[in-house]
Amino acid sequence: MKLRSFSLIMHRYAGVMTGILLVIICLTGSVLVFSEEIERLLNPKLFYVTPQSQQISIQSVVDTAQKAYPELKPQRVLVPQKPNETYTVLMTSPQERFTDVFINPYNGKILGSRPWEQTLYGIFLDLHVKLFAGDTGKTVVGIYGLSLLFLSITGIILWPGWRKVATGFQIRWKSPAILVHYDIHKVGGILSVVLLSLITFTGVAMVFSTQFESAVYSIVGTPPQLPDPTSKVVAGVPAMSVDGLLKKASLALPGTKTFKFYPTKTPQDPFVAWMILTQEKNEFNKHLYVYLDQYTGKVLQVDDPRKATLATRILDAQYILHIGSYGGLPMRILYTLIGFVVVVLVITGLALWRRRLWLIARRVEAMRHSQKVSVHTDDF
């Protein structure tokens, strides 16, 4: 069997078997690209306040959230980047359920809270990554991602433009519907295949992260990253305040501003601050992580992508490549459209499949009819 014939058969069956779930995964991914903006548009009272002259300490923000939800622990704090924005404190339960708490940076008032499963982001993220089915659903998403990569490869093989480029990009709008479906399928597929494959590959890599990381370190030939450093516990010495630790982080990394930070949970944990280089335009280089001793503020480690090994840069680039944040607003819009392209590909592919089944059924019926005619003729 020739490669093209084999590819056609596999492309048909893989598309039919995975089409519906691929639509769900891709459409939810499209929504997630702009989920933060949508959330802020729908809930302005949680995300925005009227700027005032003086803000409260960041430590009091953490303390306020902890006092209001004593059964939860602060997991991460999103620092306002503009004077009219609020703090978002992500609280987590022992069962690893997340709740966002929104706090006014000027008076410390809690503006509201929302469990993740009740937010647009949380709902679509769970559906996109796990199909509402936990780790099993996550594995299924990874497998379907592999099938989408397979569909991309077979689609490239089947593209008629290899024989004549103009044919590969032609849509015969005035032709019968089945030809229009075919043309839209081939053109939409080839125009989106590179970006769609990139998004799919990085998604699969994140689902099967352990296997992917091992493969990257083996191929590149660099040893895996060392475990995170720890704080040195000293009897009778209390932990520094969050404000003091963030000041240390800023001094250690001039030209940066705090984006998020991760409060400590145990006496040995380091305090971790996610810093952004304010003048850096390259999305792959602008995010730094600094690990501090929570008692002394000593810098224990700095994860700087500009100085990272090739393996680390590859692994750190996965998420950025998957969500399209590296190309600004135009790239994010393009990423959103890719999800809808998949919907078009599935619809046109199923239309072609349905047409094929109809032709097969018609051929079988014709054969049965001819056999009946033959039997009746033999009677004379």
C-alpha positions in Angstrom: 0.0 0.0 0.0 1.3 3.4 -1.0 2.1 6.1 1.7 -0.6 8.4 0.4 -3.3 5.6 0.4 -2.3 4.6 3.9 -2.3 8.2 5.1 -5.8 8.7 3.7 -7.2 5.7 5.5 -5.6 6.6 8.8 -6.5 10.3 8.5 -10.2 9.4 7.9 -10.5 7.0 10.9 -8.4 9.1 13.3 -10.5 12.1 12.5 -13.8 10.4 12.9 -12.8 8.8 16.2 -11.3 11.9 17.8 -13.3 14.8 16.2 -15.8 15.7 18.9 -13.3 15.7 21.8 -10.8 17.6 19.8 -13.4 20.3 19.2 -14.0 20.5 23.0 -10.3 20.7 23.8 -9.5 23.2 21.1 -12.4 25.5 21.7 -11.8 25.6 25.5 -8.2 26.5 24.7 -9.3 29.4 22.5 -11.4 30.8 25.4 -8.5 30.4 27.8 -6.3 32.6 25.7 -8.4 35.6 26.7 -9.9 34.2 29.9 -8.2 36.8 32.2 -9.6 39.7 30.1 -13.0 38.1 30.0 -13.0 37.6 33.8 -12.0 41.2 34.4 -14.7 42.4 32.0 -17.4 40.3 33.7 -16.3 41.1 37.3 -14.8 44.6 37.4 -15.7 45.1 41.1 -13.3 42.2 42.0 -10.4 43.3 39.9 -10.5 47.1 40.0 -10.6 49.8 42.7 -10.3 53.6 42.8 -6.6 54.5 43.4 -5.8 56.3 46.7 -2.7 57.9 48.1 -1.2 55.0 50.1 -1.3 51.3 50.0 -1.3 48.8 52.9 1.6 46.5 53.4 1.8 43.3 51.4 2.2 41.3 54.5 -1.2 42.6 55.8 -2.7 41.4 52.5 -1.5 37.9 53.1 -2.6 38.1 56.8 -6.1 39.3 55.9 -6.7 36.4 53.5 -5.4 33.9 56.0 -7.5 35.3 58.8 -10.6 35.3 56.7 -10.0 31.7 55.5 -8.1 29.9 58.4 -8.8 26.5 56.9 -7.0 27.4 53.7 -3.3 28.3 53.0 -2.1 31.1 50.7 -0.6 29.4 47.7 0.3 32.4 45.5 -0.3 36.2 45.4 -0.8 38.1 42.2 0.6 41.6 42.7 -1.3 44.6 41.1 0.6 46.0 38.1 -1.5 49.2 37.9 -2.7 51.6 40.7 -6.4 50.6 40.0 -5.9 46.8 40.3 -6.5 44.5 43.3 -4.4 41.8 44.9 -5.5 38.3 44.0 -4.6 35.7 46.7 -4.9 32.1 45.7 -5.9 30.0 48.7 -5.7 26.2 48.6 -7.3 23.6 50.8 -5.8 20.3 52.0 -7.8 18.6 49.2 -6.0 21.0 46.7 -9.1 23.0 45.9 -8.4 26.6 45.0 -10.1 29.8 45.9 -9.3 33.3 44.7 -9.6 36.1 47.3 -9.6 39.7 46.0 -8.3 42.4 48.3 -8.3 46.2 48.0 -4.6 47.3 48.2 -5.5 50.6 49.9 -7.8 49.6 52.8 -7.3 45.8 53.0 -11.0 45.1 52.5 -11.9 41.8 51.0 -13.9 42.5 47.8 -15.0 39.0 47.3 -13.8 35.4 46.7 -14.5 32.7 44.2 -13.7 29.0 44.2 -11.9 28.1 40.9 -14.6 25.7 39.9 -17.0 28.6 39.8 -14.9 30.8 37.6 -14.7 30.9 33.8 -11.0 30.2 34.0 -11.3 27.3 36.4 -14.2 25.6 34.5 -12.6 25.9 31.1 -9.1 24.9 32.4 -10.5 21.8 34.0 -12.4 20.9 30.8 -9.4 21.7 28.6 -6.8 19.8 30.6 -8.8 17.1 32.3 -12.2 16.9 30.7 -13.7 17.1 34.2 -12.2 13.6 34.8 -9.1 14.2 36.9 -5.8 12.5 36.1 -7.6 10.0 33.8 -9.1 12.8 31.8 -5.6 14.5 31.6 -4.2 11.3 30.1 -7.0 11.1 27.6 -6.3 14.7 26.6 -2.7 13.8 26.0 -3.6 10.8 23.9 -6.0 12.9 21.8 -3.2 15.5 21.4 -1.0 12.7 19.9 -3.9 11.8 17.6 -4.1 15.5 16.5 -0.4 15.4 15.7 -0.9 12.3 13.7 -3.8 13.9 11.8 -1.5 16.9 11.1 1.2 14.6 9.6 -1.1 12.6 7.5 -2.9 15.8 6.4 0.4 17.2 5.2 1.1 14.0 3.2 -2.4 14.2 1.6 -2.3 17.9 0.7 -2.7 18.2 -3.1 -0.4 21.2 -3.2 2.6 18.9 -3.4 1.6 18.3 -7.1 0.5 21.8 -7.9 0.8 24.6 -5.3 -2.1 26.6 -6.7 -4.4 23.6 -6.4 -3.5 23.3 -2.7 -4.8 26.8 -1.9 -7.8 26.9 -4.3 -11.4 26.9 -3.0 -14.0 26.3 -5.7 -16.9 28.2 -4.1 -19.2 27.6 -7.1 -18.7 23.9 -7.1 -21.0 21.3 -5.5 -21.0 21.3 -1.7 -18.9 18.3 -1.3 -16.0 19.9 -3.3 -16.4 23.1 -1.3 -16.1 21.1 1.9 -13.0 19.3 0.6 -11.3 22.6 -0.5 -12.0 24.3 2.8 -10.6 21.3 4.6 -7.4 21.2 2.6 -6.8 24.9 2.7 -7.7 25.4 6.4 -5.6 22.4 7.3 -2.4 23.5 5.5 -2.6 27.1 6.6 -3.0 26.1 10.3 -0.8 23.0 10.4 2.4 24.6 11.7 0.8 26.6 14.5 -1.6 23.9 15.4 1.2 21.3 15.5 3.2 23.6 17.8 0.3 24.2 20.2 -0.5 20.5 20.2 3.0 19.3 20.7 3.6 21.6 23.7 0.3 20.6 25.2 1.2 16.9 24.9 4.6 17.7 26.4 3.0 19.3 29.4 0.5 16.4 29.9 3.4 13.9 29.8 5.8 16.2 31.5 7.8 13.6 33.3 8.6 11.6 30.2 9.2 14.8 28.1 11.6 16.2 30.7 13.6 13.0 30.8 13.8 12.9 27.0 14.9 16.5 26.8 17.7 16.1 29.4 18.8 12.9 27.6 18.9 14.4 24.2 20.5 17.7 25.2 22.9 15.9 27.5 22.6 18.2 30.5 21.8 16.9 34.0 18.3 17.6 35.5 17.8 20.7 37.6 18.7 20.4 41.2 15.9 20.4 43.8 14.7 23.8 45.1 16.9 25.3 47.8 15.7 25.4 51.4 15.6 28.0 54.2 18.0 27.5 57.1 15.9 27.2 60.3 17.4 29.1 63.2 15.8 28.6 66.7 14.1 31.7 67.9 14.5 33.7 64.7 11.2 34.6 63.0 10.6 34.7 59.3 11.0 38.1 57.6 7.9 40.0 56.5 6.8 39.6 52.9 7.5 43.3 52.3 11.1 42.8 53.5 11.6 39.7 51.4 10.3 41.4 48.3 12.5 44.3 48.9 15.5 41.9 49.0 14.3 40.4 45.8 14.1 43.7 44.0 17.6 44.7 45.2 19.0 41.4 44.0 17.4 41.9 40.6 17.5 45.5 39.5 15.3 46.5 36.6 12.6 44.1 37.7 9.1 44.3 39.3 7.2 41.8 41.3 4.6 39.9 39.3 3.7 37.1 41.8 5.1 35.6 44.9 4.6 32.3 46.7 4.3 32.5 50.5 6.1 29.8 52.5 4.1 26.8 53.9 6.7 25.1 56.0 9.7 26.3 58.1 12.1 24.9 55.4 10.5 26.4 52.4 12.2 29.2 50.5 10.3 32.4 49.7 9.8 32.5 45.9 9.2 35.7 44.0 8.3 35.8 40.3 9.9 38.9 38.9 9.5 40.5 35.4 12.3 42.4 33.6 10.5 45.7 32.8 12.6 46.6 29.7 12.9 43.1 28.3 10.8 42.6 25.1 11.5 38.9 24.6 8.8 37.0 26.3 11.2 34.0 26.7 13.7 36.1 28.7 11.6 38.4 30.8 10.4 36.1 33.6 12.8 35.4 36.5 12.4 33.5 39.8 14.3 34.4 42.9 14.5 32.0 45.9 15.2 33.6 49.3 15.8 32.3 52.7 12.6 33.2 54.6 14.5 34.1 57.8 17.5 36.2 56.5 16.4 37.2 53.0 19.6 35.7 51.6 19.3 35.0 47.9 19.6 31.2 47.5 19.0 30.8 43.8 18.0 32.9 40.8 16.4 31.2 37.8 17.3 33.5 34.9 16.3 32.2 31.4 19.0 34.3 29.9 21.6 32.2 31.7 19.8 28.9 31.7 20.9 25.7 30.0 19.4 24.7 26.7 17.3 21.9 28.3 15.9 24.4 30.9 15.1 26.9 28.2 13.3 24.3 26.2 11.2 23.2 29.2 10.4 26.8 30.2 9.3 27.7 26.7 6.5 25.1 26.6 3.8 27.1 28.3 4.7 30.3 26.5 4.6 28.6 23.1 1.3 26.8 24.1 -0.6 30.0 25.0 0.9 32.3 22.4 2.1 35.1 24.8 5.3 35.5 22.8 3.8 37.5 20.0 1.7 40.0 21.7 -2.0 40.6 21.0 -1.8 39.6 17.3 -0.4 36.2 18.2 -3.0 35.6 20.9 -5.8 36.4 18.4 -4.3 34.0 16.0 -4.1 31.3 18.7 -7.8 31.9 19.5 -8.7 31.5 15.8 -6.8 28.2 15.6 -9.3 26.6 17.9 -12.1 27.6 15.6 -10.2 26.3 12.6 -10.2 22.9 14.2 -14.0 23.1 14.4 -14.2 23.9 10.7 -11.8 21.0 9.9 -13.9 18.6 12.0 -17.2 19.7 10.4 -15.9 19.5 6.8 -14.1 16.2 7.6 -17.3 14.7 8.9 -19.2 16.0 5.9 -16.7 14.2 3.6 -16.9 11.1 5.7 -20.7 11.1 5.5 -20.6 11.6 1.8 -18.2 8.6 1.5 -20.6 6.4 3.6 -23.5 7.5 1.4 -21.6 6.6 -1.8 -20.6 3.2 -0.3 -24.2 2.5 0.6 -25.4 3.6 -2.8 -22.8 1.3 -4.4 -23.9 -1.7 -2.3 -27.5 -1.0 -3.1 -26.7 -0.9 -6.8 -24.9 -4.2 -6.6 -27.8 -5.8 -4.8 -30.2 -4.5 -7.4 -28.0 -5.8 -10.3 -27.8 -9.2 -8.6 -31.7 -9.3 -8.4 -32.0 -8.3 -12.0 -29.5 -11.1 -12.9 -31.5 -13.7 -11.0 -34.7 -12.7 -12.7 -33.0 -12.8 -16.1 -31.8 -16.3 -15.5 -35.4 -17.5 -15.0 -36.2 -17.0 -18.7 
